[in-house]
Amino acid sequence: MTRKARTEQSTGYTILLTDDNLDYLQATRLLLEREGHNVITATGGRDALTILRQQKIDLLLLDYYMPGMTGEQVVAELRQFNPFVQVILQTGYASEQPPRELLRRLDIQGYFDKSEGPAKLLLWTEVGLKSAYVIQLLHKSRQGLRYILDVTPDLHKIQSLQELLQGILIQVTGLLGAVDSFLALLPEGAVPKPEQATEGFLAIIEGDTDLVIRASTGRFGGQEKVDHCLDNGRMRLVQQAIAEGRIQIGDGVTIVPLRVSDASIGVLFLDRPAILEQDIELLSVFANQAAVAIQNAQLYEMATVDTLTGTYVRRFFEQCALRELRTAFRARQPISVLIVDLDGMKKINDTGGHHAGDEALIIVGKKLREAVRTSDIVGRIGGDEFAIVLPQTGESGAKRVADRALQLIAGQHVSGPGFDLPVRVSVGMGILPPPQFSASDPPRPVGESYFHDVSKILMQRADAGLYQSKRQGGQAVGQGEALAWPDTGGAR
């Protein structure tokens, strides 16, 4: 028979009291509850072991002699599946077993003679619970360290900034079990402005440096600005976290600043308060790793991504194209290139100004990224010209991507006072089938210049297809002459 006793003003500790004497069980349960402990009772060893397998128990107060199973037998079986529960053996006979020998042999924390009264029982209980706290702290610290070591490589691998931010949020919400959460970043170059207010320190973020939500869960999904979804009290905590660089806890939430050196770059907002000190330390270590990873990803994107269109800059695009050509050569796979050019860009700039031109470029960059797979590479190679590398893609596949891009862009407009202009593009295709070298050709290393030459020829073929599309009036797909891999002099 087991029963969970009612607790008041709980200390947060759970004690399993096991004894076959019902009067002693009842009296001791009441004594421990008055101390604020959560008490679960069991009248036999088997019941106790069942509870220990199913629930988190901090301290086991265990009678030595019980029908069917002694306390010593209970401890021996317990240690086979749980080394962390602290145990105090209780006995009505002080001379049953030498206490020191039992403590050492059973790996228990105390040995209490019931005849010594309730004061001594409470003393041993306090000893056992302090020991439980230390053991659990060490265990959780080890788990936390292992967690940090496990997730750090994922934080620092090369990946898109958005993938990194979402991954960080998923990892950190798991630490506290938060449901509603977000990761918000300050705009690049923004610096929080600390000021003194009559009510104490208040960090004020200027209007043009609002935190932008970049990843979210739960009720924050779809939100963009932090100050639009938080009340004044929680917004104040966010501001303090950024300005002071310390984790803020209050009103059922935890706000973790993301800092690199002495500069805040954003915050993690979690709808669960971090109460335990080890949780706060773990969040702090994780946030430091995450902030550095975010900054590295931002620097990587600054070097590789065109900020206006979200596509790769020309130099990085060309490096990726060479890499994919080498892969296609080794794996004997097809590879295709599309060149996309805005039709009537001069008219858009002359009519609506460069702001309208930028808007048209933004539209094209977005739609091209929507039209391709994650393995495809989209780059901006000129003012209004884009290119797409399609690995493992032949003529039919390249045509499908080109048609999909035209469909996504069709119907798009840029407008302003007195004008409304359609956004139109032309597409040219260059197709390179799999290499057809004979397997008997002697292998020889292929120099980098070979792939540069192939890349140049492939782009020329796609460019020829683009001009063909332009001659047809634009908003169409043209294809250059068929192309084969040039001879390598016996290389494979």
ChimeraX attribute file (.defattr): number of C-alpha atoms within 10 A of each C-alpha:
attribute: neighborCount
match mode: 1-to-1
recipient: residues
	/A:1	8
	/A:2	15
	/A:3	10
	/A:4	11
	/A:5	14
	/A:6	13
	/A:7	19
	/A:8	11
	/A:9	11
	/A:10	15
	/A:11	12
	/A:12	11
	/A:13	16
	/A:14	20
	/A:15	26
	/A:16	24
	/A:17	24
	/A:18	27
	/A:19	27
	/A:20	16
	/A:21	12
	/A:22	13
	/A:23	10
	/A:24	12
	/A:25	17
	/A:26	14
	/A:27	11
	/A:28	19
	/A:29	21
	/A:30	16
	/A:31	15
	/A:32	19
	/A:33	19
	/A:34	14
	/A:35	14
	/A:36	17
	/A:37	22
	/A:38	24
	/A:39	23
	/A:40	21
	/A:41	25
	/A:42	23
	/A:43	21
	/A:44	25
	/A:45	27
	/A:46	13
	/A:47	14
	/A:48	23
	/A:49	15
	/A:50	13
	/A:51	17
	/A:52	18
	/A:53	12
	/A:54	8
	/A:55	10
	/A:56	13
	/A:57	20
	/A:58	24
	/A:59	25
	/A:60	26
	/A:61	24
	/A:62	29
	/A:63	26
	/A:64	24
	/A:65	21
	/A:66	16
	/A:67	11
	/A:68	9
	/A:69	13
	/A:70	15
	/A:71	23
	/A:72	19
	/A:73	14
	/A:74	18
	/A:75	22
	/A:76	13
	/A:77	12
	/A:78	18
	/A:79	14
	/A:80	8
	/A:81	10
	/A:82	12
	/A:83	11
	/A:84	16
	/A:85	23
	/A:86	25
	/A:87	27
	/A:88	23
	/A:89	25
	/A:90	22
	/A:91	19
	/A:92	14
	/A:93	13
	/A:94	15
	/A:95	9
	/A:96	10
	/A:97	12
	/A:98	10
	/A:99	16
	/A:100	10
	/A:101	10
	/A:102	16
	/A:103	16
	/A:104	10
	/A:105	11
	/A:106	14
	/A:107	15
	/A:108	19
	/A:109	22
	/A:110	19
	/A:111	24
	/A:112	24
	/A:113	16
	/A:114	17
	/A:115	13
	/A:116	11
	/A:117	10
	/A:118	14
	/A:119	9
	/A:120	14
	/A:121	22
	/A:122	15
	/A:123	11
	/A:124	19
	/A:125	23
	/A:126	13
	/A:127	15
	/A:128	23
	/A:129	21
	/A:130	15
	/A:131	19
	/A:132	21
	/A:133	14
	/A:134	11
	/A:135	17
	/A:136	15
	/A:137	15
	/A:138	13
	/A:139	13
	/A:140	15
	/A:141	16
	/A:142	12
	/A:143	13
	/A:144	20
	/A:145	14
	/A:146	11
	/A:147	15
	/A:148	16
	/A:149	12
	/A:150	11
	/A:151	16
	/A:152	14
	/A:153	11
	/A:154	14
	/A:155	22
	/A:156	16
	/A:157	12
	/A:158	13
	/A:159	13
	/A:160	13
	/A:161	19
	/A:162	14
	/A:163	11
	/A:164	21
	/A:165	24
	/A:166	16
	/A:167	16
	/A:168	24
	/A:169	21
	/A:170	18
	/A:171	15
	/A:172	20
	/A:173	20
	/A:174	10
	/A:175	14
	/A:176	17
	/A:177	12
	/A:178	19
	/A:179	17
	/A:180	17
	/A:181	25
	/A:182	28
	/A:183	26
	/A:184	24
	/A:185	23
	/A:186	21
	/A:187	14
	/A:188	9
	/A:189	8
	/A:190	17
	/A:191	16
	/A:192	21
	/A:193	14
	/A:194	17
	/A:195	12
	/A:196	10
	/A:197	10
	/A:198	6
	/A:199	6
	/A:200	8
	/A:201	13
	/A:202	18
	/A:203	21
	/A:204	17
	/A:205	19
	/A:206	12
	/A:207	7
	/A:208	9
	/A:209	16
	/A:210	18
	/A:211	23
	/A:212	19
	/A:213	21
	/A:214	20
	/A:215	25
	/A:216	23
	/A:217	19
	/A:218	12
	/A:219	12
	/A:220	19
	/A:221	14
	/A:222	12
	/A:223	16
	/A:224	17
	/A:225	15
	/A:226	20
	/A:227	15
	/A:228	9
	/A:229	13
	/A:230	13
	/A:231	10
	/A:232	10
	/A:233	10
	/A:234	21
	/A:235	16
	/A:236	17
	/A:237	23
	/A:238	27
	/A:239	23
	/A:240	22
	/A:241	24
	/A:242	30
	/A:243	23
	/A:244	17
	/A:245	17
	/A:246	15
	/A:247	23
	/A:248	23
	/A:249	20
	/A:250	15
	/A:251	11
	/A:252	11
	/A:253	19
	/A:254	27
	/A:255	29
	/A:256	27
	/A:257	32
	/A:258	29
	/A:259	22
	/A:260	17
	/A:261	9
	/A:262	9
	/A:263	15
	/A:264	21
	/A:265	24
	/A:266	23
	/A:267	27
	/A:268	26
	/A:269	26
	/A:270	25
	/A:271	20
	/A:272	20
	/A:273	18
	/A:274	22
	/A:275	12
	/A:276	9
	/A:277	10
	/A:278	15
	/A:279	17
	/A:280	18
	/A:281	15
	/A:282	19
	/A:283	23
	/A:284	17
	/A:285	14
	/A:286	24
	/A:287	22
	/A:288	16
	/A:289	20
	/A:290	25
	/A:291	23
	/A:292	18
	/A:293	24
	/A:294	25
	/A:295	15
	/A:296	16
	/A:297	22
	/A:298	17
	/A:299	13
	/A:300	15
	/A:301	18
	/A:302	13
	/A:303	14
	/A:304	18
	/A:305	20
	/A:306	16
	/A:307	13
	/A:308	14
	/A:309	23
	/A:310	18
	/A:311	25
	/A:312	25
	/A:313	22
	/A:314	19
	/A:315	14
	/A:316	15
	/A:317	22
	/A:318	19
	/A:319	12
	/A:320	18
	/A:321	25
	/A:322	17
	/A:323	13
	/A:324	20
	/A:325	23
	/A:326	16
	/A:327	15
	/A:328	20
	/A:329	19
	/A:330	12
	/A:331	12
	/A:332	16
	/A:333	17
	/A:334	19
	/A:335	26
	/A:336	24
	/A:337	30
	/A:338	30
	/A:339	29
	/A:340	28
	/A:341	25
	/A:342	20
	/A:343	19
	/A:344	14
	/A:345	21
	/A:346	14
	/A:347	12
	/A:348	24
	/A:349	15
	/A:350	11
	/A:351	18
	/A:352	19
	/A:353	13
	/A:354	14
	/A:355	13
	/A:356	21
	/A:357	21
	/A:358	18
	/A:359	18
	/A:360	25
	/A:361	23
	/A:362	16
	/A:363	19
	/A:364	28
	/A:365	24
	/A:366	16
	/A:367	20
	/A:368	25
	/A:369	19
	/A:370	13
	/A:371	19
	/A:372	19
	/A:373	11
	/A:374	9
	/A:375	10
	/A:376	18
	/A:377	22
	/A:378	27
	/A:379	29
	/A:380	26
	/A:381	20
	/A:382	11
	/A:383	10
	/A:384	19
	/A:385	19
	/A:386	25
	/A:387	28
	/A:388	26
	/A:389	27
	/A:390	24
	/A:391	21
	/A:392	21
	/A:393	22
	/A:394	19
	/A:395	17
	/A:396	10
	/A:397	14
	/A:398	23
	/A:399	21
	/A:400	13
	/A:401	19
	/A:402	25
	/A:403	16
	/A:404	17
	/A:405	22
	/A:406	23
	/A:407	14
	/A:408	16
	/A:409	21
	/A:410	15
	/A:411	10
	/A:412	15
	/A:413	16
	/A:414	18
	/A:415	15
	/A:416	12
	/A:417	7
	/A:418	7
	/A:419	11
	/A:420	14
	/A:421	17
	/A:422	16
	/A:423	23
	/A:424	21
	/A:425	25
	/A:426	27
	/A:427	31
	/A:428	29
	/A:429	30
	/A:430	29
	/A:431	27
	/A:432	24
	/A:433	20
	/A:434	19
	/A:435	18
	/A:436	12
	/A:437	15
	/A:438	10
	/A:439	10
	/A:440	8
	/A:441	11
	/A:442	10
	/A:443	12
	/A:444	11
	/A:445	9
	/A:446	14
	/A:447	10
	/A:448	10
	/A:449	9
	/A:450	14
	/A:451	20
	/A:452	16
	/A:453	11
	/A:454	18
	/A:455	17
	/A:456	11
	/A:457	18
	/A:458	26
	/A:459	22
	/A:460	19
	/A:461	24
	/A:462	26
	/A:463	25
	/A:464	20
	/A:465	25
	/A:466	28
	/A:467	20
	/A:468	20
	/A:469	21
	/A:470	20
	/A:471	12
	/A:472	13
	/A:473	11
	/A:474	20
	/A:475	22
	/A:476	20
	/A:477	24
	/A:478	26
	/A:479	22
	/A:480	20
	/A:481	13
	/A:482	11
	/A:483	14
	/A:484	14
	/A:485	16
	/A:486	13
	/A:487	11
	/A:488	14
	/A:489	11
	/A:490	15
	/A:491	15
	/A:492	19
